[in-house]
Amino acid sequence: MGMAFTVAIDGPAAAGKGTIARAVAAHFGFAHLDTGLLYRAVGQRMLAGEDAVMAARDLRAEDLDHPDLRGVQAAQAASRVAAIPDVRAALLDFQHAFARRLGGAVLDGRDIGTVICPQADVKLYVTASDATRAMRRHKELTAAGQVISREQVLADLRERDARDSARATAPLKPAGDAVLLDTTEMTIADAVKAAVDHVAARLADRDESGPGPAGK
């Protein structure tokens, strides 16, 4: 596909948005950007003593490969730096350029459909119950060798949700025209299929009617 086609996938931590985004990108041959990694990378540099805004302006591709980005500390730091408007502004251009690339792009995060790509061809909001998300994240962290209780994981998730939803700039919330995907009772395969089917339907619609907003 030679034109731009943007898929925006938002939702709270451990709802499954990253897994779904990677699977959708692989299925359609689109490029994928986990925008949370941008904030985790800035947060990681802040933990190392750097100024958050300077770190965001100076972010390099290799910063996204830091081994500690999936940890609890990086997640909490990401949420803190994401509340700084100048950090968000510094990372906007990077995300806009990625979203408009030819050949299709999938971006997942917390404000893609509402702020970064309000004209996205497809918007999904992936969610799940707090207990389910905590169970998934706990399994992920313990598999990575971290020692943490499920209660602590649940508390961390709720603290982050509250901060992300309450911030003045780009709060965590579904776009008005987003399709809601509750993965609480879904297997990964079911959730991926629902997302792929929705994207496929939108692609078919656009083939019939010509480019949508993101393809202008």
GROMACS elastic network, one bead per residue, 0.5 to 0.9 nm:
[ bonds ]
;  ai    aj funct       b0    kb
    1     4     6  0.80619   500
    1     5     6  0.88074   500
    1   102     6  0.75905   500
    1   103     6  0.50381   500
    1   104     6  0.73432   500
    2   102     6  0.56120   500
    2   103     6  0.51484   500
    2   104     6  0.81733   500
    3   100     6  0.88570   500
    3   101     6  0.80531   500
    3   103     6  0.56840   500
    3   104     6  0.70578   500
    3   211     6  0.81961   500
    3   215     6  0.61609   500
    3   216     6  0.88606   500
    4    99     6  0.78315   500
    4   100     6  0.56192   500
    4   101     6  0.58286   500
    4   103     6  0.57464   500
    4   104     6  0.51169   500
    4   105     6  0.74480   500
    4   211     6  0.86619   500
    4   214     6  0.63327   500
    4   216     6  0.82816   500
    5    30     6  0.86458   500
    5    99     6  0.79748   500
    5   100     6  0.74628   500
    5   101     6  0.82253   500
    5   102     6  0.75133   500
    5   103     6  0.70425   500
    5   105     6  0.62506   500
    5   106     6  0.84987   500
    5   120     6  0.75052   500
    5   121     6  0.62394   500
    5   122     6  0.84383   500
    5   203     6  0.83948   500
    5   211     6  0.85936   500
    5   212     6  0.82716   500
    5   214     6  0.61264   500
    5   215     6  0.61731   500
    6    99     6  0.58997   500
    6   100     6  0.71237   500
    6   101     6  0.87271   500
    6   104     6  0.58884   500
    6   105     6  0.50787   500
    6   106     6  0.60246   500
    6   107     6  0.77426   500
    6   117     6  0.78778   500
    6   119     6  0.83122   500
    6   120     6  0.50095   500
    6   121     6  0.53770   500
    6   122     6  0.65980   500
    6   123     6  0.86773   500
    6   214     6  0.64828   500
    6   215     6  0.84106   500
    7    21     6  0.85743   500
    7    24     6  0.89853   500
    7    25     6  0.89854   500
    7    99     6  0.82497   500
    7   104     6  0.79368   500
    7   105     6  0.62156   500
    7   107     6  0.63206   500
    7   108     6  0.83616   500
    7   112     6  0.89673   500
    7   113     6  0.85760   500
    7   117     6  0.86992   500
    7   120     6  0.59276   500
    7   121     6  0.60489   500
    7   123     6  0.60428   500
    7   124     6  0.78867   500
    7   199     6  0.78053   500
    8    21     6  0.86901   500
    8    99     6  0.88750   500
    8   105     6  0.85851   500
    8   106     6  0.60975   500
    8   107     6  0.52464   500
    8   108     6  0.60226   500
    8   109     6  0.81152   500
    8   111     6  0.87809   500
    8   112     6  0.54903   500
    8   113     6  0.53637   500
    8   116     6  0.88058   500
    8   117     6  0.69738   500
    8   118     6  0.86294   500
    8   120     6  0.62115   500
    8   121     6  0.79598   500
    8   122     6  0.60933   500
    8   124     6  0.62535   500
    8   125     6  0.84103   500
    8   178     6  0.88827   500
    9    17     6  0.64098   500
    9    18     6  0.83219   500
    9    20     6  0.84562   500
    9    21     6  0.68050   500
    9   106     6  0.74311   500
    9   107     6  0.61695   500
    9   109     6  0.64826   500
    9   110     6  0.79483   500
    9   111     6  0.87519   500
    9   112     6  0.67480   500
    9   113     6  0.70606   500
    9   122     6  0.82604   500
    9   123     6  0.59084   500
    9   125     6  0.58269   500
    9   126     6  0.70467   500
    9   178     6  0.88455   500
   10    17     6  0.66722   500
   10   107     6  0.84252   500
   10   108     6  0.56072   500
   10   111     6  0.64786   500
   10   112     6  0.63154   500
   10   113     6  0.69257   500
   10   123     6  0.78504   500
   10   124     6  0.62888   500
   10   126     6  0.60993   500
   10   127     6  0.85272   500
   10   172     6  0.82178   500
   10   173     6  0.82074   500
   10   174     6  0.72252   500
   10   175     6  0.88136   500
   11    14     6  0.85778   500
   11    15     6  0.67043   500
   11    16     6  0.83457   500
   11    17     6  0.65098   500
   11   108     6  0.82297   500
   11   109     6  0.67436   500
   11   110     6  0.56147   500
   11   111     6  0.84906   500
   11   124     6  0.83929   500
   11   125     6  0.53471   500
   11   127     6  0.56479   500
   11   128     6  0.89395   500
   11   172     6  0.73034   500
   11   173     6  0.75671   500
   11   174     6  0.75405   500
   12    15     6  0.60425   500
   12    16     6  0.87481   500
   12    17     6  0.81956   500
   12   109     6  0.82603   500
   12   110     6  0.68852   500
   12   125     6  0.89122   500
   12   126     6  0.75667   500
   12   127     6  0.64516   500
   12   128     6  0.83523   500
   12   133     6  0.88004   500
   12   157     6  0.84772   500
   12   160     6  0.87605   500
   12   161     6  0.66577   500
   12   164     6  0.86907   500
   12   172     6  0.74845   500
   12   173     6  0.88974   500
   13    16     6  0.77446   500
   13    17     6  0.80797   500
   13   110     6  0.89581   500
   13   127     6  0.85775   500
   13   133     6  0.72195   500
   13   134     6  0.89533   500
   13   137     6  0.82174   500
   13   157     6  0.69562   500
   13   160     6  0.84445   500
   13   161     6  0.78942   500
   14    17     6  0.73943   500
   14    18     6  0.82458   500
   14   127     6  0.84175   500
   14   128     6  0.81515   500
   14   132     6  0.84230   500
   14   134     6  0.72658   500
   14   135     6  0.88491   500
   14   136     6  0.64020   500
   14   137     6  0.57578   500
   14   157     6  0.86298   500
   15    18     6  0.83611   500
   15   126     6  0.60821   500
   15   128     6  0.52084   500
   15   129     6  0.80709   500
   15   130     6  0.88223   500
   15   132     6  0.80662   500
   15   133     6  0.56665   500
   15   136     6  0.83068   500
   15   182     6  0.81236   500
   15   183     6  0.67551   500
   15   184     6  0.79034   500
   16    19     6  0.54035   500
   16    20     6  0.61495   500
   16    21     6  0.85252   500
   16   126     6  0.67784   500
   16   127     6  0.75324   500
   16   128     6  0.82344   500
   16   133     6  0.83925   500
   16   136     6  0.88991   500
   16   183     6  0.72468   500
   16   188     6  0.78956   500
   16   191     6  0.83504   500
   17    20     6  0.50820   500
   17    21     6  0.58696   500
   17    22     6  0.85396   500
   17   108     6  0.66462   500
   17   109     6  0.79290   500
   17   124     6  0.88153   500
   17   125     6  0.80360   500
   17   126     6  0.56955   500
   17   127     6  0.79836   500
   18    21     6  0.50051   500
   18    22     6  0.61186   500
   18    23     6  0.85160   500
   18    34     6  0.69106   500
   18   108     6  0.64424   500
   18   109     6  0.82230   500
   19    22     6  0.53253   500
   19    23     6  0.62172   500
   19    24     6  0.86561   500
   19   188     6  0.79509   500
   19   192     6  0.80649   500
   20    23     6  0.51165   500
   20    24     6  0.60496   500
   20    25     6  0.85172   500
   20   126     6  0.87915   500
   20   188     6  0.78558   500
   20   191     6  0.70693   500
   20   192     6  0.53317   500
   20   193     6  0.89530   500
   20   195     6  0.72121   500
   20   196     6  0.86908   500
   21    24     6  0.51879   500
   21    25     6  0.61009   500
   21    26     6  0.85542   500
   21    32     6  0.71093   500
   21    33     6  0.85324   500
   21    34     6  0.82321   500
   21   106     6  0.63265   500
   21   107     6  0.71784   500
   21   108     6  0.63899   500
   21   192     6  0.84196   500
   21   195     6  0.86711   500
   22    25     6  0.51777   500
   22    26     6  0.61321   500
   22    27     6  0.85851   500
   22    31     6  0.88702   500
   22    32     6  0.64574   500
   22    33     6  0.86364   500
   22    34     6  0.87198   500
   22   106     6  0.79896   500
   23    26     6  0.50997   500
   23    27     6  0.60363   500
   23    28     6  0.87076   500
   23   192     6  0.66396   500
   23   196     6  0.82843   500
   24    27     6  0.50824   500
   24    28     6  0.62879   500
   24    29     6  0.82048   500
   24    30     6  0.77701   500
   24    32     6  0.88314   500
   24   106     6  0.76238   500
   24   192     6  0.70763   500
   24   193     6  0.88178   500
   24   195     6  0.71166   500
   24   196     6  0.58183   500
   24   199     6  0.81602   500
   25    28     6  0.54966   500
   25    29     6  0.55514   500
   25    31     6  0.59806   500
   25    32     6  0.58882   500
   25   104     6  0.83760   500
   25   105     6  0.72493   500
   25   106     6  0.60578   500
   26    29     6  0.50678   500
   26    30     6  0.64906   500
   26    31     6  0.80515   500
   26    32     6  0.84598   500
   27    30     6  0.78055   500
   27   196     6  0.76464   500
   28   104     6  0.82586   500
   28   196     6  0.85162   500
   28   200     6  0.86596   500
   29   103     6  0.78174   500
   29   104     6  0.76679   500
   29   105     6  0.88372   500
   30   103     6  0.62022   500
   30   105     6  0.50333   500
   30   106     6  0.65321   500
   31    98     6  0.84107   500
   31    99     6  0.89553   500
   31   101     6  0.84601   500
   31   103     6  0.76699   500
   31   104     6  0.63547   500
   31   106     6  0.61301   500
   31   107     6  0.84941   500
   32    98     6  0.87602   500
   32   104     6  0.88940   500
   32   105     6  0.58325   500
   32   107     6  0.59005   500
   32   108     6  0.80638   500
   33    36     6  0.86799   500
   33    37     6  0.84449   500
   33    95     6  0.82415   500
   33    98     6  0.77343   500
   33    99     6  0.87119   500
   33   105     6  0.77470   500
   33   106     6  0.63479   500
   33   108     6  0.65407   500
   33   109     6  0.88432   500
   34    37     6  0.57100   500
   34    38     6  0.75927   500
   34   106     6  0.85018   500
   34   107     6  0.60220   500
   34   108     6  0.52003   500
   34   109     6  0.64816   500
   35    38     6  0.52915   500
   35    39     6  0.70718   500
   35    40     6  0.88699   500
   35    95     6  0.75670   500
   35   107     6  0.66143   500
   35   108     6  0.59255   500
   35   109     6  0.52920   500
   35   110     6  0.83436   500
   35   112     6  0.86023   500
   36    39     6  0.52781   500
   36    40     6  0.61189   500
   36    41     6  0.85344   500
   36    75     6  0.86863   500
   36    78     6  0.76016   500
   36   108     6  0.75009   500
   36   109     6  0.55094   500
   36   110     6  0.78147   500
   37    41     6  0.58407   500
   37    42     6  0.84365   500
   37    63     6  0.89966   500
   37    64     6  0.61397   500
   37    65     6  0.89384   500
   37    69     6  0.70404   500
   37    70     6  0.84230   500
   37    78     6  0.83554   500
   37   109     6  0.89333   500
   38    41     6  0.51988   500
   38    42     6  0.63382   500
   38    43     6  0.85831   500
   38    56     6  0.81726   500
   38    59     6  0.79832   500
   38    63     6  0.83390   500
   38    64     6  0.67066   500
   38    78     6  0.83641   500
   38    91     6  0.75959   500
   39    42     6  0.50529   500
   39    43     6  0.59474   500
   39    44     6  0.84299   500
   39    56     6  0.81224   500
   39    74     6  0.87021   500
   39    75     6  0.84735   500
   39    77     6  0.81326   500
   39    79     6  0.75081   500
   39    81     6  0.68413   500
   39    82     6  0.63078   500
   39    87     6  0.85153   500
   39    88     6  0.86077   500
   39    91     6  0.85428   500
   40    44     6  0.59502   500
   40    45     6  0.85931   500
   40    64     6  0.81734   500
   40    69     6  0.57656   500
   40    70     6  0.79647   500
   40    74     6  0.53734   500
   40    75     6  0.60638   500
   40    76     6  0.84075   500
   40    77     6  0.67818   500
   40    79     6  0.80511   500
   40    81     6  0.85471   500
   41    44     6  0.50099   500
   41    45     6  0.63186   500
   41    46     6  0.86103   500
   41    55     6  0.86274   500
   41    56     6  0.84906   500
   41    59     6  0.78335   500
   41    63     6  0.58535   500
   41    64     6  0.58583   500
   41    65     6  0.85130   500
   41    66     6  0.73891   500
   41    69     6  0.64892   500
   41    74     6  0.76547   500
   41    78     6  0.75699   500
   42    45     6  0.51656   500
   42    46     6  0.61866   500
   42    47     6  0.86959   500
   42    50     6  0.88752   500
   42    52     6  0.62424   500
   42    53     6  0.82825   500
   42    55     6  0.57215   500
   42    56     6  0.56765   500
   42    59     6  0.72138   500
   42    63     6  0.82977   500
   42    74     6  0.89032   500
   42    77     6  0.82061   500
   42    78     6  0.69349   500
   42    81     6  0.72408   500
   42    87     6  0.84845   500
   43    47     6  0.61918   500
   43    48     6  0.86410   500
   43    52     6  0.70059   500
   43    55     6  0.85713   500
   43    69     6  0.87694   500
   43    73     6  0.86854   500
   43    74     6  0.59694   500
   43    75     6  0.78555   500
   43    76     6  0.80514   500
   43    79     6  0.80319   500
   43    80     6  0.75991   500
   43    81     6  0.60796   500
   43    82     6  0.85711   500
   44    47     6  0.50656   500
   44    48     6  0.63979   500
   44    49     6  0.89579   500
   44    50     6  0.89862   500
   44    63     6  0.89526   500
   44    66     6  0.84836   500
   44    68     6  0.78742   500
   44    69     6  0.70232   500
   44    73     6  0.81584   500
   44    74     6  0.56234   500
   44    75     6  0.89182   500
   44    77     6  0.68828   500
   44    78     6  0.76963   500
   45    49     6  0.66259   500
   45    50     6  0.56705   500
   45    51     6  0.79717   500
   45    52     6  0.73233   500
   45    55     6  0.65125   500
   45    63     6  0.86724   500
   46    49     6  0.51269   500
   46    51     6  0.58760   500
   46    52     6  0.53348   500
   46    55     6  0.73006   500
   46    77     6  0.76982   500
   46    81     6  0.83210   500
   47    50     6  0.71752   500
   47    73     6  0.86146   500
   47    74     6  0.81598   500
   47    77     6  0.73270   500
   49    52     6  0.88353   500
   50    53     6  0.86976   500
   50    54     6  0.74210   500
   50    55     6  0.65190   500
   51    54     6  0.54097   500
   51    55     6  0.61060   500
   51    56     6  0.87193   500
   52    55     6  0.50596   500
   52    56     6  0.61995   500
   52    57     6  0.87350   500
   52    81     6  0.65257   500
   52    84     6  0.84877   500
   52    86     6  0.89543   500
   52    87     6  0.68428   500
   53    56     6  0.50982   500
   53    57     6  0.62861   500
   53    58     6  0.86069   500
   53    81     6  0.83410   500
   53    84     6  0.80824   500
   53    86     6  0.61559   500
   53    87     6  0.50138   500
   53    88     6  0.87740   500
   53    90     6  0.74887   500
   54    57     6  0.51444   500
   54    58     6  0.61177   500
   54    59     6  0.84890   500
   54    87     6  0.82682   500
   54    90     6  0.89218   500
   55    58     6  0.50743   500
   55    59     6  0.58083   500
   55    87     6  0.84268   500
   56    59     6  0.51633   500
   56    60     6  0.89553   500
   56    86     6  0.86017   500
   56    87     6  0.56995   500
   56    88     6  0.81548   500
   56    89     6  0.89353   500
   56    90     6  0.58757   500
   56    91     6  0.64207   500
   57    87     6  0.76576   500
   57    90     6  0.53915   500
   57    91     6  0.72573   500
   58    90     6  0.88996   500
   59    62     6  0.84879   500
   59    63     6  0.66770   500
   59    64     6  0.86710   500
   59    91     6  0.84975   500
   60    63     6  0.53960   500
   60    64     6  0.75186   500
   61    64     6  0.56944   500
   61    65     6  0.76457   500
   62    65     6  0.53794   500
   62    66     6  0.73295   500
   63    66     6  0.56574   500
   64    67     6  0.87338   500
   64    69     6  0.76854   500
   65    68     6  0.86983   500
   65    69     6  0.78006   500
   66    69     6  0.58689   500
   66    70     6  0.89564   500
   67    70     6  0.74667   500
   67    71     6  0.87520   500
   68    71     6  0.55594   500
   68    72     6  0.88717   500
   68    73     6  0.84354   500
   68    74     6  0.69478   500
   69    72     6  0.84383   500
   69    73     6  0.83415   500
   69    74     6  0.54493   500
   69    75     6  0.74135   500
   70    73     6  0.85108   500
   70    74     6  0.66519   500
   70    75     6  0.69954   500
   70   141     6  0.83222   500
   71    74     6  0.54717   500
   71    75     6  0.63559   500
   71    76     6  0.89128   500
   71   141     6  0.73808   500
   71   144     6  0.89231   500
   71   146     6  0.82468   500
   72    75     6  0.50468   500
   72    76     6  0.62725   500
   72    77     6  0.85732   500
   72   141     6  0.83840   500
   72   153     6  0.85023   500
   72   156     6  0.80846   500
   73    76     6  0.52972   500
   73    77     6  0.61032   500
   73    78     6  0.84718   500
   74    78     6  0.58892   500
   74    79     6  0.85862   500
   75    78     6  0.50241   500
   75    79     6  0.63450   500
   75    80     6  0.87870   500
   75   160     6  0.83733   500
   76    79     6  0.51725   500
   76    80     6  0.64011   500
   76    81     6  0.88708   500
   76   156     6  0.79345   500
   76   159     6  0.88967   500
   76   160     6  0.68951   500
   77    80     6  0.50530   500
   77    81     6  0.62337   500
   77    82     6  0.84330   500
   78    81     6  0.52973   500
   78    82     6  0.59012   500
   78    83     6  0.87414   500
   79    82     6  0.50943   500
   79    83     6  0.66240   500
   79   160     6  0.65237   500
   79   161     6  0.89956   500
   79   163     6  0.72505   500
   79   164     6  0.66648   500
   80    83     6  0.55382   500
   80    84     6  0.73845   500
   80   160     6  0.88904   500
   80   163     6  0.81423   500
   80   164     6  0.87657   500
   81    84     6  0.53941   500
   81    85     6  0.86557   500
   81    87     6  0.67092   500
   81    88     6  0.83336   500
   82    85     6  0.74490   500
   82    87     6  0.66564   500
   82    88     6  0.63066   500
   82   164     6  0.81059   500
   82   167     6  0.88646   500
   82   169     6  0.86892   500
   83    86     6  0.89922   500
   83    87     6  0.80131   500
   83    88     6  0.78391   500
   83   163     6  0.81864   500
   83   164     6  0.75396   500
   83   167     6  0.60354   500
   83   168     6  0.76717   500
   83   169     6  0.67236   500
   83   170     6  0.84383   500
   83   171     6  0.87612   500
   84    87     6  0.54286   500
   84    88     6  0.65956   500
   84    89     6  0.88929   500
   84   169     6  0.79571   500
   85    88     6  0.51440   500
   85    89     6  0.61712   500
   85    90     6  0.86751   500
   85   168     6  0.88616   500
   85   169     6  0.64244   500
   85   170     6  0.89550   500
   86    89     6  0.50135   500
   86    90     6  0.61543   500
   86    91     6  0.87532   500
   87    90     6  0.51623   500
   87    91     6  0.64472   500
   87    92     6  0.87584   500
   88    91     6  0.52784   500
   88    92     6  0.61646   500
   88   169     6  0.84920   500
   88   170     6  0.88460   500
   89    92     6  0.51513   500
   89    93     6  0.76837   500
   90    93     6  0.68898   500
   90    94     6  0.80763   500
   91    94     6  0.55082   500
   91    95     6  0.65736   500
   91    96     6  0.88759   500
   92    95     6  0.52684   500
   92    96     6  0.60825   500
   92    97     6  0.86168   500
   92   116     6  0.69884   500
   93    96     6  0.50740   500
   93    97     6  0.60807   500
   93    98     6  0.84904   500
   94    97     6  0.54838   500
   94    98     6  0.63430   500
   94    99     6  0.88202   500
   95    98     6  0.50853   500
   95    99     6  0.61279   500
   95   100     6  0.87546   500
   95   107     6  0.82052   500
   95   116     6  0.70980   500
   95   117     6  0.87600   500
   96    99     6  0.51649   500
   96   100     6  0.63884   500
   96   101     6  0.88951   500
   96   116     6  0.66933   500
   96   117     6  0.73609   500
   97   100     6  0.53761   500
   97   101     6  0.64677   500
   98   101     6  0.54305   500
   98   105     6  0.70420   500
   98   106     6  0.89457   500
   98   107     6  0.83786   500
   99   102     6  0.87146   500
   99   104     6  0.77691   500
   99   105     6  0.55401   500
   99   106     6  0.73085   500
   99   107     6  0.70894   500
   99   116     6  0.86782   500
   99   117     6  0.74170   500
   99   120     6  0.85028   500
   99   214     6  0.86491   500
  100   103     6  0.89928   500
  100   104     6  0.77747   500
  100   105     6  0.73714   500
  100   214     6  0.71918   500
  100   215     6  0.80866   500
  101   104     6  0.65109   500
  101   105     6  0.67498   500
  102   105     6  0.79017   500
  102   215     6  0.89897   500
  107   112     6  0.69250   500
  107   117     6  0.89944   500
  108   111     6  0.85321   500
  108   112     6  0.67291   500
  109   112     6  0.60375   500
  109   113     6  0.89620   500
  110   113     6  0.81899   500
  110   114     6  0.85516   500
  110   164     6  0.82381   500
  110   170     6  0.81830   500
  110   171     6  0.76995   500
  110   172     6  0.53803   500
  110   173     6  0.74917   500
  110   174     6  0.86674   500
  111   114     6  0.52293   500
  111   115     6  0.53862   500
  111   116     6  0.63276   500
  111   117     6  0.83229   500
  111   170     6  0.59686   500
  111   171     6  0.70070   500
  111   172     6  0.62131   500
  111   173     6  0.74824   500
  111   174     6  0.82860   500
  111   175     6  0.84728   500
  112   115     6  0.56532   500
  112   117     6  0.53407   500
  112   118     6  0.71786   500
  112   120     6  0.85168   500
  112   123     6  0.83813   500
  112   175     6  0.87928   500
  113   116     6  0.64293   500
  113   117     6  0.52394   500
  113   119     6  0.76655   500
  113   120     6  0.67014   500
  113   122     6  0.85191   500
  113   123     6  0.58352   500
  113   124     6  0.78940   500
  113   125     6  0.85203   500
  113   174     6  0.75275   500
  113   175     6  0.56614   500
  113   176     6  0.89428   500
  113   177     6  0.86916   500
  113   178     6  0.74118   500
  114   117     6  0.66974   500
  114   118     6  0.52228   500
  114   119     6  0.89379   500
  114   170     6  0.75232   500
  114   171     6  0.89385   500
  114   172     6  0.88573   500
  114   173     6  0.78794   500
  114   174     6  0.72353   500
  114   175     6  0.51099   500
  114   176     6  0.81969   500
  115   118     6  0.57956   500
  115   170     6  0.64454   500
  115   175     6  0.89389   500
  116   119     6  0.87923   500
  116   120     6  0.89712   500
  117   120     6  0.52321   500
  117   214     6  0.85448   500
  118   121     6  0.89585   500
  118   123     6  0.86741   500
  118   175     6  0.80431   500
  119   122     6  0.86320   500
  119   212     6  0.86005   500
  119   213     6  0.57334   500
  119   214     6  0.58637   500
  120   123     6  0.64607   500
  120   212     6  0.86529   500
  120   213     6  0.71651   500
  120   214     6  0.58361   500
  121   199     6  0.86154   500
  121   202     6  0.73657   500
  121   203     6  0.85245   500
  121   206     6  0.89575   500
  121   212     6  0.65773   500
  121   213     6  0.69308   500
  121   214     6  0.62622   500
  121   215     6  0.84371   500
  122   178     6  0.76372   500
  122   179     6  0.83857   500
  122   198     6  0.80600   500
  122   199     6  0.65189   500
  122   202     6  0.70918   500
  123   174     6  0.89329   500
  123   175     6  0.75818   500
  123   177     6  0.71292   500
  123   179     6  0.62315   500
  123   180     6  0.88358   500
  124   174     6  0.82099   500
  124   175     6  0.85298   500
  124   177     6  0.87715   500
  124   178     6  0.51116   500
  124   180     6  0.60381   500
  124   181     6  0.68921   500
  124   195     6  0.77425   500
  125   173     6  0.84320   500
  125   174     6  0.58297   500
  125   175     6  0.78027   500
  125   178     6  0.60271   500
  125   179     6  0.60219   500
  125   181     6  0.59467   500
  125   182     6  0.82679   500
  126   174     6  0.89205   500
  126   179     6  0.84483   500
  126   180     6  0.61629   500
  126   182     6  0.59206   500
  126   183     6  0.69979   500
  127   133     6  0.86902   500
  127   180     6  0.75351   500
  127   181     6  0.62086   500
  127   183     6  0.61591   500
  127   184     6  0.75357   500
  128   131     6  0.83347   500
  128   132     6  0.64602   500
  128   133     6  0.63046   500
  128   181     6  0.83494   500
  128   182     6  0.52649   500
  128   183     6  0.52344   500
  128   185     6  0.82761   500
  129   132     6  0.52707   500
  129   133     6  0.62103   500
  129   134     6  0.86069   500
  129   182     6  0.82863   500
  129   183     6  0.83549   500
  129   184     6  0.58781   500
  130   133     6  0.51738   500
  130   134     6  0.60737   500
  130   135     6  0.85726   500
  130   154     6  0.71092   500
  130   157     6  0.78388   500
  130   158     6  0.76505   500
  131   134     6  0.51620   500
  131   135     6  0.61576   500
  131   136     6  0.86895   500
  131   154     6  0.71410   500
  132   135     6  0.51241   500
  132   136     6  0.62551   500
  132   137     6  0.86605   500
  132   183     6  0.89386   500
  132   184     6  0.61788   500
  132   185     6  0.88083   500
  133   136     6  0.51490   500
  133   137     6  0.60997   500
  133   138     6  0.84303   500
  133   154     6  0.79376   500
  133   157     6  0.81558   500
  133   184     6  0.80463   500
  134   137     6  0.51743   500
  134   138     6  0.58886   500
  134   139     6  0.84862   500
  134   150     6  0.65567   500
  134   151     6  0.80695   500
  134   152     6  0.89400   500
  134   153     6  0.58046   500
  134   155     6  0.86575   500
  134   156     6  0.89292   500
  134   157     6  0.70500   500
  135   138     6  0.51750   500
  135   139     6  0.62261   500
  135   140     6  0.86665   500
  135   150     6  0.67374   500
  135   153     6  0.82369   500
  135   154     6  0.81167   500
  136   139     6  0.52360   500
  136   140     6  0.62558   500
  136   141     6  0.87588   500
  137   141     6  0.61017   500
  137   142     6  0.85509   500
  137   150     6  0.85583   500
  137   153     6  0.71706   500
  137   154     6  0.87419   500
  137   157     6  0.89765   500
  138   141     6  0.51815   500
  138   142     6  0.60514   500
  138   143     6  0.83680   500
  138   148     6  0.75207   500
  138   149     6  0.74398   500
  138   150     6  0.57346   500
  138   153     6  0.62293   500
  138   154     6  0.85098   500
  139   142     6  0.53509   500
  139   143     6  0.60128   500
  139   144     6  0.86105   500
  139   150     6  0.87552   500
  140   143     6  0.52519   500
  140   144     6  0.64024   500
  141   144     6  0.50405   500
  141   145     6  0.65682   500
  141   146     6  0.54611   500
  141   147     6  0.77848   500
  141   148     6  0.78321   500
  142   147     6  0.61521   500
  142   148     6  0.72506   500
  143   146     6  0.73521   500
  148   151     6  0.83979   500
  148   152     6  0.66278   500
  148   153     6  0.70920   500
  149   152     6  0.52106   500
  149   153     6  0.63947   500
  149   154     6  0.87157   500
  150   154     6  0.61366   500
  150   155     6  0.85802   500
  151   154     6  0.51005   500
  151   155     6  0.61852   500
  151   156     6  0.86201   500
  152   156     6  0.60840   500
  152   157     6  0.85624   500
  153   156     6  0.50733   500
  153   157     6  0.61407   500
  153   158     6  0.86292   500
  154   157     6  0.51183   500
  154   158     6  0.61802   500
  154   159     6  0.85551   500
  155   158     6  0.52043   500
  155   159     6  0.60775   500
  155   160     6  0.85641   500
  156   159     6  0.51195   500
  156   160     6  0.61182   500
  156   161     6  0.85421   500
  157   160     6  0.51550   500
  157   161     6  0.60315   500
  157   162     6  0.85602   500
  158   161     6  0.50052   500
  158   162     6  0.60792   500
  158   163     6  0.85822   500
  159   162     6  0.52436   500
  159   163     6  0.62923   500
  159   164     6  0.86364   500
  160   163     6  0.51208   500
  160   164     6  0.59630   500
  160   165     6  0.83822   500
  161   164     6  0.51284   500
  161   165     6  0.58827   500
  161   166     6  0.83558   500
  161   172     6  0.77932   500
  162   165     6  0.52564   500
  162   166     6  0.59709   500
  162   167     6  0.85505   500
  163   166     6  0.52552   500
  163   167     6  0.60766   500
  163   171     6  0.85946   500
  163   172     6  0.89508   500
  164   167     6  0.56689   500
  164   170     6  0.84403   500
  164   171     6  0.56769   500
  164   172     6  0.54697   500
  164   173     6  0.89888   500
  165   168     6  0.85970   500
  165   170     6  0.85180   500
  165   173     6  0.67913   500
  166   169     6  0.88200   500
  166   171     6  0.61598   500
  166   172     6  0.78582   500
  167   170     6  0.70464   500
  167   171     6  0.53444   500
  167   172     6  0.82312   500
  168   171     6  0.63792   500
  170   173     6  0.85132   500
  174   177     6  0.80690   500
  174   178     6  0.62819   500
  174   179     6  0.85933   500
  174   180     6  0.79446   500
  175   178     6  0.51152   500
  175   179     6  0.86355   500
  176   179     6  0.88033   500
  179   198     6  0.88132   500
  181   191     6  0.75848   500
  181   194     6  0.81008   500
  181   195     6  0.80980   500
  182   185     6  0.76926   500
  182   186     6  0.77624   500
  182   191     6  0.83976   500
  183   187     6  0.74278   500
  183   188     6  0.80848   500
  183   190     6  0.85857   500
  183   191     6  0.63148   500
  184   187     6  0.85038   500
  186   189     6  0.79370   500
  186   190     6  0.58049   500
  186   191     6  0.59951   500
  187   190     6  0.51564   500
  187   191     6  0.62681   500
  187   192     6  0.85947   500
  188   191     6  0.51939   500
  188   192     6  0.60796   500
  188   193     6  0.85060   500
  189   192     6  0.51864   500
  189   193     6  0.60524   500
  189   194     6  0.86450   500
  190   193     6  0.51156   500
  190   194     6  0.62113   500
  190   195     6  0.87188   500
  191   194     6  0.52178   500
  191   195     6  0.63611   500
  191   196     6  0.86678   500
  192   195     6  0.51665   500
  192   196     6  0.60175   500
  192   197     6  0.84510   500
  193   196     6  0.50619   500
  193   197     6  0.59130   500
  193   198     6  0.84928   500
  194   197     6  0.52503   500
  194   198     6  0.62989   500
  194   199     6  0.88102   500
  195   198     6  0.51977   500
  195   199     6  0.62842   500
  195   200     6  0.85784   500
  196   199     6  0.51617   500
  196   200     6  0.59830   500
  196   201     6  0.85332   500
  197   200     6  0.50845   500
  197   201     6  0.61633   500
  197   202     6  0.87345   500
  198   201     6  0.51642   500
  198   202     6  0.63860   500
  198   203     6  0.87239   500
  199   202     6  0.51349   500
  199   203     6  0.61530   500
  199   204     6  0.86131   500
  200   203     6  0.50618   500
  200   204     6  0.61630   500
  200   205     6  0.86016   500
  201   204     6  0.51085   500
  201   205     6  0.61851   500
  201   206     6  0.86729   500
  202   206     6  0.61608   500
  202   207     6  0.85877   500
  203   206     6  0.51115   500
  203   207     6  0.61654   500
  203   208     6  0.87312   500
  204   207     6  0.50980   500
  204   208     6  0.64268   500
  204   209     6  0.87558   500
  205   208     6  0.52637   500
  205   209     6  0.61870   500
  205   210     6  0.81939   500
  206   210     6  0.51430   500
  206   211     6  0.57820   500
  206   212     6  0.64856   500
  207   210     6  0.55344   500
  207   211     6  0.74076   500
  209   212     6  0.81469   500
  210   215     6  0.87990   500
  211   214     6  0.75100   500
  211   215     6  0.50150   500
  211   216     6  0.62457   500
  212   215     6  0.53621   500
  212   216     6  0.65630   500
  213   216     6  0.56187   500
